[in-house]
Amino acid sequence: MRIERFKHFEAAGVPSGLVDMATRLYAAIAEGIKSGEAEFEKEKVDPAEYKYPTEKAHFIIGVPAEKLGESRINDYEIKEISVVVSSDYVDFPEELREKKPLDRFGGAGYGPNQHIDRKNFKTVFNDGGEVNIQVKLIFQNEGEMDEKKWRDIVCETLSATRTRIISTLGHELMHSYDVGYIKGSEGHRETSKYNSYNIRTGNKAIDDFIYYLYYTTRCESMVRNTEVASAMDAQGIDQQRFSEYLSSNETFKHLKTIREWTYKGLRSKIMEDIDEIRKSFPEGAKEMSDEEVVTTLLQNVIHGLNTATLDSLIDMIKTPSIFGMSLIDPEDDATEEEKMAFMKSFAKELRTDVLNPDRYFEKKERYFRETAEKLIKKLGKLYSLAKPSAPNPIHSKINARIKKESRIFSWESFWKKK
């Protein structure tokens, strides 16, 4: 990790130049699709892979540094940002159809240039100033689509969701700066745990818990201030409106919910569905009390997360081969004994959690509370990045009479009372 580069972070946790770059990148994407500069591709779709009839298309655009104006995020020089805007055109049933333009936003991702350091069990990132970002949109199928209609509907959506898209681009640019430049590498343990948080169970309380694990990882925590700052800038939020804006911001509300999460509350919510949950248990479970069923279910959740973690880890450390012949020079690979020792130490750590579910979830409760509290405090520092408010003549007269310094806005009391 390049520790010395952390000194370039502003106090608000947002690297200089990043917010402006997110806004300029949004403009370049929108203009590239509208003008026809962005390459258009339709993808052949296997109907068997999708629950509902789907068409897919992609707009691909490379945005060179000269189109971004100032091409640095702190001291990280961006050479080009390659963006793919992927669109799914889906024939949804009535109950799943979009209610508002924001429903068309399907997510985004940053794809770092990387290679595996097999001897040291880590992934090394090195974008070299070339950043890859994908934005996903989802539309309701309303009839035949040609290229012009695709361009029109994507441009319309980009315009209607401008703030969300700019915030998302800020989020992904921060990943590129943090992972691809500042951090430089990530151990397989951390990566495999992160990958496991994609599983879902169908039970909302449990799925919310798994989502909170993802939301509070170091990787995702690092981008929270940037995504909020980018949205603030897109909406022109000034200091006078900052308190109201932040309290209604989705990131802030998510963190409040995570801070208030409790293990007791999780068990209580699961208990509300106990009759349905019992149906998935074997016959022998009829003699179990409701509390025992909940405990067993939560042990299975931990086991499922651990299994997904180990599966991901195995994929990363196994030696690629063809017809039994290794594709990796033995000098660049760990020995089988080293791999087994690494796996065993990690598996032992994970097995402890399954055997002690109460301790596991109580630890997560403390972790959620402490992590969310720190992130909420950091969001409060974004006040310094909000645009200065226009001076109020009445306030100026009042302030002129105040002799001692007064604290007009106390962030500590703000975040505690929300």
N, C-alpha and C positions, 0 to 999 in steps of 0.2 A: 504493500500500500504506500502511496506517495504522500506520507504524512505532511511534508512541508507545504503541500498545495492546499491543505485545509485553511491555512492562514488567509487565503484569498476570499473565503466566504464572508459575506456581509453579516452584520450582527443579526439580521432578520433571517438568515439561513437561505438566502437567495443569491446565487452568484451573479455578479454584474454582467449585464449584456443579455442574460438568458430571457427575461420577460419580453424585451424588445424583439429578440430573435423569434420568439414564438409568434408574435403578432405579424412580423414580416413573412414568416414562413407560411402562415395561414393565407395571407394575401397572395403569395406566389402560387400556392396550391390552387386557390379559387380561380385565379386568372389563368393558370395553365390549363385547367379543365375547360373553362369557358372559351378560351381562344382556340382550343384544338391542339395546343402544344403538347399537352399530356397524351401519352400513347394510350390507346383504347384496346382492350383485349376482352373477348368473351371466352368464358371457360366452359368446356363440356362438362355436364353434370350427370352423374349416375343416379337415376331416380331412387334406387334402392338405398342410397346413403342418407336420404333426407325424409323426414316424417311428412313434410308437406311439399307439394310441387315447387321447385326452386330453379331460378336462373341466376347465373353469377357473371359479373363483369368487373374489370379492374381498370383503373386509371393509374398510369405509372409516369412519374415526373421526377427528374433530377434537378435540384435547386442548387446551383453553384454559389460559391461564397459571394460573388459580386452582386447577386440578386438579394443578398441578405444585408447589404450595407456593412455595418460593423460585424465582422465575422468571428469575433472572439467571445467565448464565455470565460470570463476572467482571463487566464493565460492560455486557455485551450483554443487553438485555432481550428475553426471548422472549414473544411475544403468544399464539401458538398453534402447535401442531405437528400437521400433518395427516399421518395414517398410513394407508397402504394395505397390508393383509396379503393378498397374492395367493397363491392355492393352485392347483396343478396336480394333478389326480387322474388318474394315468397307469396304463395297463395294461402294465406292464413285463414282459419275459420273466423267467424264473426267475433267471438269472444277474445281473440288474440290480436285483433287489428289495432293499429296505432290510434292513440287518442290525441296525440299532439306531436309536432315535428321532432321533439327531443326523443321520442320513442324510436326514432330511426337510428339513433346512435347506438352502435353495437359494441364499441370498445376500441382499443388501440394497443399497439405493442412496439417495443424497441428490440431490434435484432442485432446484437453486437457481433463484431468479427471476433472469433474466439478459437482457441485450440486447447486441448487437454494436456496438462502436464502430468503424465501418467506416473512418474516416479514420486511426485509430491502430492498426489491426490487432490488436484485443484484444477479449475478452469482459468485460463489466462485470457484476458480481454485486451484487444488493441485495435481500436477503430482507426487510428491514425488520421483523425479529422474527417473520416467518411462515415456518416451516420445513416442508419436504415430504420425507417419508421413505417408502420402500417396503421391505417385507420379503417375501421369496419362500419359500414352502414347497412341497414336492413329496411327494405321497402315492401309495401303491400302490392301484390300483383294486380294491376288494373288493365291489363291488355298487352298487346304486342309492343315490343320495345326495339327501336333501332338506335344507332349510336347517338343521334341528336337527342332523342328522348332520355337516354341514359345521362348525357351531359347536362341536360336541362334539370333533371330531377336531383342529380347530385349537387349542382350549383345552388339550386333552390334550398336544399337541405343544409349545405354549408352556410348559407346566409342566415337561415332560420335558427341554426344552432351555433352561431359564431362564437359566443362566449364559451360554450362547452368545448368546442373544437380547439380554441386557443388555449384553454386551461389544460386540455389533454396533450397538446403539443408541448406545452411547458413541462408537463409531467414527464413525457418521454425524453425530451431534451435533457432534463435533469438526470434521468437514468443514464443517458449516454455520457454525460459529464462525470457523474459519480462512479458508475461501473466501468465505463470504457476508458476513463482517463485518471480519475482520482484513485479509485480502489485498485484497479488493474487486475485483480484476480479474486477468486472465491473458492473456498474449500468445498470438497464434495459433500461433506456433512450438511453444511448450510444450504447448498443447492438442492440436495435431495429432499430435505425437509420442506423447502419452499415449493418444490414440485408436487409434494404430497397434498398440499392444501387445495388442489384442484378437485379432489373427490367430493361427491355429494351423496347424501343418504336418503333424501326425500322427506326427512323430518326437519321442519323449519328451525326449531331451537338448536338442533345439533349442527345443521348447515350454517346457521348464523355464527356459531362458535368457531367452526372451521374457517369461515370467511374472516373472522376477526383475527385468527392466527396469521392469515395471509396479510391482512391490512396493517398489522403491527410489526411485520418483519423489518429488519434493518433496511433492506432494499427499498421497501415501499414507504417506510417512515421518512426516509431522506427526501422524498419528493413532495410531501404534503404542503410545505410552505410555498413551493414553487407553483404548484397547481392553483393554489388559492390566490397567490400574487398575480399570476397570469390572468385569472378571471377578473380580479379587481381592476387591473389595468384595462382590460377589454371593455369593462363597464364604466370606466372613469370614476371609480369610487374615491371620494375625497375623505379627509380625516373626520369631517363632521358626520358623515354617513357611515363611518367605519364600524362602529359598534353594532348598529342595526344590520349592516351587511354581513358581518361575521357571524352573528347569532343565527342568521337564516341560511348560512352557507352549508352545503351538504357535507363537506369534509368536516367542518366543525361539529355538525350534528352527529355524524358517524362516531367521532371521537368521544363525544359526550355519552353516547349509548354504550360504547366499549368501556369507558371508565366506570360506568354504573353496573356492568355485567357482574353477576355473582354465580358461584357454583350452586348455591341454594336455589337461586332463581331458575337455573337450567334444569335442575331436577324437578322443580315445581311445574315447569312448562311441559316437560316430558310426561309427567304424571297425568296431565290433562288428556293425553292421547293413549293412556295405558291400555285401554280395551283393544284399540287397534294394534298397538305394539305387541300385545300378547298373541295375536293371531299369527305373527311371524316366528314365534317361539315353538320349539318342539313340544310334544305331548307331555313329556316329563316335567315341563315348567309349570304345569297347573298347580303344583304344590308350593311353588315359590310365592312369597309375598310380593306386593307391588314394589316395595323398596328394593327387594332382591332383583326383580326384573329390571328396574332402572339401573342398578349397579352393574348387572351383567351386560346390559345394552351399552353402557358407557365404557366398560372394558373392551367390548367389541369395537367401539369407535376408536379407541386408542390403538387396538390391534390393527384395525384397517388403515389408520394413518401410518403406523409403523411398517406395515407390509408395503404400502405405496412408497414409503421412504426408502426401504431396502431395495425394492425393485428398481427404483431410479438410481440408487447407488451402484447396484450391480451393472446396470447398463453403462455407467460411466467408467467403471474400472475394468470391465472385461476387455480382453485383447481382441480386436477385430481380426477375423481370419477368413480364408476361403479355401475350401477343400482341405480343412485341417491345418493349413499353413498360415502362420502369423503374418499380418500385414504391417507389423510394427517391429522396428529394430529392437532386439532385446536390451540394447544399451539405453533405449529411451523408455523402457517399460519397467514397472515394479515387478518383482518376482512373485510367484504364486504364494509363497510363504508370507511375503509382506502384505499382499492383498488380503489373505485370510486373517492375518492379525488385525488389520485395519477394520475388516468387517466384524470380527468378533468383538472388538472393543466397542464399536458403535451399537451392535445388536444387544450387548449387555446393558448399555445405557437405556435403550428403548424398552427392553424387557422389564426393567425396574418399574417403568411407568404403568405397564399393564397390571403388575402385581399390586400396585398401590394407587388405584384410581382416585381415591379421595385426595391424596397428597398431590397427584398430578393436576387435578382441576383446581385445587386451592392455590397451587403455584401459578397456574395460568390466570386465576382471578387477580392475584397480586401483580403479576406481570402486565395484565391489561390495564389495571388502575394506574400503575406507575408510568407505563409507557404513554397512555392516552393523556395523562396529566401533563407530562413533559411536552408532548406535541401541542396541546392546547396552549400552554404558556408560550411556546415558540410562535404559534399563530398570532398571539397578541402583539408580538414584536413587528408584525407586518404593518402596524399603525404608522411606523416611520416611513414606509414606502407608499402610503396613500397620498394622493395629490393634496397639496395644501388647500385648505378651505378659503373661500373669499372672506376677507375680514368683515365682521359685522360692526357697524359704527357704534351701536349701543354697547356691545361687548368691549369695544376699544375704550370707551369712556369709563366703563366700570373697572377694566383692568388697569387703567392709568391711576386709579385711586388705591390699588392694592400695593402695599409697600413690601410685603414679604412674599416669597415664592410660594405658590400654592399648587397642589397637585390637582389638575382639572380632571384627569382621566386615570383611574387606578385599575390597571389590568389585573392585578392580583385579586381584587374584589370582584371584578367582572367575571373571570372564568370560574371562580368558586360558586358564584350565585346562580349561574346559568343552568 
